[in-house]
């Protein structure tokens, strides 16, 4: 899945930055970071889908209203 791959790429880049600075974090911390990134992506997608659904509902209402004038 793309979100998993994207989250892992971001996590890997963060790991590289941490290691370049001479610091070390446990693998568990990187796993948790990846999960947090996936959760953030999911939240953004759900928000987007909800906004799109509201627009579609409004459009459907307009179509129904317009259809009343055609007999």
Z-matrix of the N, CA and C atoms (Angstrom, degrees):
N
C 1 1.444
C 2 1.527 1 108.51
N 3 1.307 2 116.08 1 143.36
C 4 1.450 3 120.84 2 -175.31
C 5 1.526 4 113.42 3 -64.65
N 6 1.324 5 116.92 4 -37.85
C 7 1.469 6 118.34 5 -178.55
C 8 1.519 7 110.99 6 -65.00
N 9 1.336 8 116.58 7 -37.58
C 10 1.463 9 120.42 8 178.60
C 11 1.521 10 109.86 9 -65.27
N 12 1.314 11 116.26 10 -45.92
C 13 1.458 12 120.29 11 179.21
C 14 1.529 13 110.42 12 -62.52
N 15 1.313 14 116.90 13 -43.45
C 16 1.466 15 120.99 14 -179.95
C 17 1.530 16 110.82 15 -62.74
N 18 1.323 17 116.50 16 -44.50
C 19 1.469 18 120.86 17 179.13
C 20 1.526 19 110.61 18 -62.09
N 21 1.329 20 116.54 19 -40.79
C 22 1.462 21 119.90 20 179.91
C 23 1.532 22 111.21 21 -67.55
N 24 1.335 23 117.15 22 -37.46
C 25 1.466 24 120.38 23 177.49
C 26 1.524 25 111.23 24 -64.94
N 27 1.320 26 116.64 25 -42.16
C 28 1.475 27 120.21 26 178.05
C 29 1.523 28 109.65 27 -64.09
N 30 1.324 29 116.34 28 -44.43
C 31 1.460 30 120.93 29 179.56
C 32 1.521 31 110.87 30 -61.67
N 33 1.329 32 116.71 31 -42.40
C 34 1.466 33 120.25 32 179.37
C 35 1.526 34 110.65 33 -64.05
N 36 1.312 35 117.46 34 -40.94
C 37 1.479 36 120.28 35 177.92
C 38 1.525 37 109.97 36 -63.51
N 39 1.325 38 116.86 37 -41.02
C 40 1.457 39 120.05 38 178.12
C 41 1.525 40 110.44 39 -63.55
N 42 1.330 41 116.51 40 -41.54
C 43 1.463 42 121.13 41 178.10
C 44 1.536 43 110.22 42 -59.22
N 45 1.318 44 116.50 43 -43.55
C 46 1.467 45 120.68 44 178.61
C 47 1.523 46 111.07 45 -61.25
N 48 1.321 47 116.96 46 -42.68
C 49 1.467 48 120.27 47 179.75
C 50 1.520 49 111.01 48 -64.54
N 51 1.339 50 116.31 49 -41.69
C 52 1.469 51 120.39 50 179.54
C 53 1.524 52 109.95 51 -63.28
N 54 1.324 53 115.60 52 -46.24
C 55 1.465 54 119.45 53 -177.83
C 56 1.523 55 112.12 54 -68.41
N 57 1.331 56 117.50 55 -33.35
C 58 1.472 57 120.38 56 176.53
C 59 1.519 58 111.48 57 -64.44
N 60 1.318 59 116.00 58 -29.46
C 61 1.463 60 119.19 59 179.60
C 62 1.530 61 111.47 60 -83.25
N 63 1.348 62 115.96 61 -3.45
C 64 1.458 63 120.08 62 177.89
C 65 1.514 64 114.44 63 92.00
N 66 1.316 65 116.68 64 5.09
C 67 1.466 66 120.45 65 179.56
C 68 1.520 67 110.22 66 -95.20
N 69 1.316 68 115.13 67 163.95
C 70 1.462 69 121.40 68 178.22
C 71 1.523 70 108.46 69 -137.88
N 72 1.317 71 115.59 70 136.02
C 73 1.460 72 121.78 71 173.40
C 74 1.515 73 108.30 72 -121.57
N 75 1.305 74 116.32 73 155.78
C 76 1.469 75 120.13 74 -179.60
C 77 1.531 76 109.81 75 -73.09
N 78 1.329 77 116.66 76 154.80
C 79 1.472 78 119.91 77 176.85
C 80 1.528 79 112.40 78 -57.51
N 81 1.332 80 117.35 79 -30.70
C 82 1.472 81 120.13 80 178.20
C 83 1.526 82 111.82 81 -61.92
N 84 1.332 83 116.04 82 -37.14
C 85 1.460 84 119.35 83 178.76
C 86 1.528 85 110.65 84 -65.48
N 87 1.308 86 117.59 85 -39.35
C 88 1.459 87 120.65 86 178.57
C 89 1.525 88 111.18 87 -68.95
N 90 1.329 89 116.68 88 -36.75
C 91 1.464 90 120.02 89 175.67
C 92 1.517 91 110.66 90 -62.44
N 93 1.319 92 115.79 91 -43.02
C 94 1.465 93 119.91 92 179.39
C 95 1.522 94 110.64 93 -65.90
N 96 1.322 95 117.21 94 -39.73
C 97 1.463 96 120.29 95 177.29
C 98 1.527 97 110.27 96 -60.40
N 99 1.317 98 116.84 97 -43.82
C 100 1.462 99 120.74 98 178.52
C 101 1.520 100 111.12 99 -60.41
N 102 1.331 101 117.49 100 -42.21
C 103 1.468 102 121.10 101 177.54
C 104 1.530 103 111.63 102 -63.57
N 105 1.320 104 116.47 103 -40.39
C 106 1.467 105 120.27 104 178.66
C 107 1.529 106 111.16 105 -64.50
N 108 1.322 107 116.45 106 -39.46
C 109 1.466 108 120.33 107 178.62
C 110 1.524 109 109.87 108 -65.38
N 111 1.331 110 117.43 109 -44.08
C 112 1.470 111 120.62 110 177.76
C 113 1.524 112 110.93 111 -60.79
N 114 1.321 113 116.90 112 -41.24
C 115 1.468 114 120.68 113 178.73
C 116 1.522 115 110.55 114 -63.15
N 117 1.323 116 116.63 115 -40.28
C 118 1.462 117 120.25 116 177.61
C 119 1.518 118 112.03 117 -63.85
N 120 1.323 119 116.77 118 -42.17
C 121 1.459 120 121.17 119 177.57
C 122 1.529 121 109.62 120 -62.51
N 123 1.326 122 116.72 121 -45.57
C 124 1.463 123 120.86 122 179.56
C 125 1.526 124 111.51 123 -59.68
N 126 1.318 125 116.71 124 -43.08
C 127 1.463 126 121.06 125 180.00
C 128 1.523 127 110.60 126 -62.47
N 129 1.330 128 116.39 127 -44.18
C 130 1.462 129 120.27 128 179.11
C 131 1.529 130 110.80 129 -62.91
N 132 1.325 131 117.16 130 -40.70
C 133 1.465 132 120.51 131 179.55
C 134 1.526 133 111.80 132 -66.64
N 135 1.314 134 117.02 133 -41.96
C 136 1.463 135 120.08 134 179.00
C 137 1.525 136 110.31 135 -63.14
N 138 1.331 137 117.36 136 -42.99
C 139 1.463 138 120.80 137 177.84
C 140 1.526 139 110.58 138 -60.40
N 141 1.323 140 116.71 139 -43.73
C 142 1.463 141 121.15 140 179.63
C 143 1.524 142 110.58 141 -63.27
N 144 1.322 143 117.25 142 -45.47
C 145 1.462 144 121.33 143 -178.44
C 146 1.529 145 110.46 144 -64.40
N 147 1.330 146 117.54 145 -38.74
C 148 1.468 147 120.43 146 177.55
C 149 1.525 148 111.25 147 -63.48
N 150 1.324 149 117.78 148 -42.54
C 151 1.470 150 121.02 149 177.74
C 152 1.532 151 110.17 150 -63.81
N 153 1.329 152 116.79 151 -41.42
C 154 1.463 153 120.74 152 178.81
C 155 1.527 154 110.31 153 -64.28
N 156 1.327 155 117.97 154 -40.93
C 157 1.466 156 121.56 155 178.91
C 158 1.528 157 110.56 156 -62.80
N 159 1.322 158 117.34 157 -39.90
C 160 1.469 159 120.52 158 178.02
C 161 1.524 160 110.77 159 -63.33
N 162 1.331 161 116.69 160 -40.74
C 163 1.470 162 120.16 161 177.69
C 164 1.522 163 110.91 162 -65.04
N 165 1.337 164 117.03 163 -40.61
C 166 1.461 165 120.29 164 179.27
C 167 1.528 166 111.40 165 -66.00
N 168 1.339 167 116.59 166 -38.54
C 169 1.463 168 119.88 167 176.91
C 170 1.527 169 110.89 168 -62.54
N 171 1.321 170 117.08 169 -42.40
C 172 1.462 171 120.92 170 179.11
C 173 1.523 172 110.27 171 -65.48
N 174 1.317 173 116.98 172 -41.08
C 175 1.459 174 120.80 173 178.07
C 176 1.528 175 110.68 174 -63.72
N 177 1.329 176 116.78 175 -43.44
C 178 1.466 177 120.47 176 178.38
C 179 1.525 178 110.62 177 -61.22
N 180 1.307 179 117.48 178 -40.71
C 181 1.470 180 121.13 179 178.03
C 182 1.526 181 110.43 180 -63.07
N 183 1.319 182 117.41 181 -40.98
C 184 1.465 183 120.95 182 177.95
C 185 1.533 184 111.07 183 -64.54
N 186 1.319 185 117.16 184 -39.94
C 187 1.463 186 120.88 185 179.05
C 188 1.521 187 109.74 186 -64.78
N 189 1.346 188 117.27 187 -43.96
C 190 1.466 189 120.35 188 178.33
C 191 1.526 190 110.99 189 -61.84
N 192 1.311 191 115.92 190 -42.49
C 193 1.458 192 121.07 191 -179.24
C 194 1.529 193 109.69 192 -64.35
N 195 1.337 194 115.98 193 -43.26
C 196 1.453 195 119.48 194 178.57
C 197 1.520 196 112.71 195 -66.89
N 198 1.333 197 117.07 196 -32.07
C 199 1.459 198 120.94 197 -179.37
C 200 1.521 199 111.94 198 -68.56
N 201 1.320 200 118.31 199 -22.38
C 202 1.456 201 121.59 200 179.35
C 203 1.519 202 111.78 201 -64.00
N 204 1.323 203 117.16 202 -24.09
C 205 1.456 204 120.94 203 -177.29
C 206 1.530 205 112.12 204 -87.08
N 207 1.330 206 117.37 205 -6.31
C 208 1.466 207 120.49 206 -179.82
C 209 1.525 208 108.96 207 -110.57
N 210 1.310 209 116.12 208 112.83
C 211 1.470 210 120.86 209 177.63
C 212 1.496 211 110.11 210 -114.71
